[in-house]
């Protein structure tokens, strides 16, 4: 293999590496957005559970009075 061929291969590899790195970064952004959504859903579920527990407690308190 000639030196020019090797240099050309290295150049092509560098270009492909940059493409892969860009795609990786885009995938990381999507992953981070999904992670944020999951955290929001988890908080929402926790809040709904807390609300249901408060309603249940309120019903029990009212039933003691009535």
N, C-alpha and C positions, 0 to 999 in steps of 0.2 A: 504494500500500500504506500502510495506516495504521501509526502508531507502535506501537500495541498488537499488531498482526499481526506486525510485525518483532520485537518483544520476545518474542512467543510462539514465533516461529521460532528465535530465538537460544536460548531456553530449551530447546526440543526438540533443537537441535543439541548443546547442552551435555550433555544427558542421553545422547544417542547417543554422543557422544565418550567419556563416562565408561564406557558399556557396552563400547565398542571397546577402551578402555584396559584394562579388567578382563580381557577375553578375551585381549588381547595378553599380559598378565602371566601368565595361566594357561598360555598356549602356551609362554612362556619357561620356566616351571617344568618343563613336560614335556620341553622341549628340553634343559634342564640335566640332568634325570634320565637322558635318553637318552645324553647326552654322558658322564655318569659310568658308565653301563653299558658303553658302547663302550670307555672307558678300562680298565675291569675286564677286558673280553674281550681287549683287546690285551695286557694284562699276563699274563693266563692263557695266551694263545697263545705269548707270549715265554717264559714259564716252561716250557711243554710242549716247546718247541723246545730250550731249554737242557737239559731233562731227557733228551730223546732224544739230544742230542749227548753228554751225559755217559755214557749207556748205551752208545752206539756206541764211545766212547773206552774204556770199561771192557771191552767185548767184545774190542776190538783188543788191549788190554793182556793179557787172559787168554789170547787165542789165541797170543800170543808166548810165553807160559810153557808152554802145553799142547802 
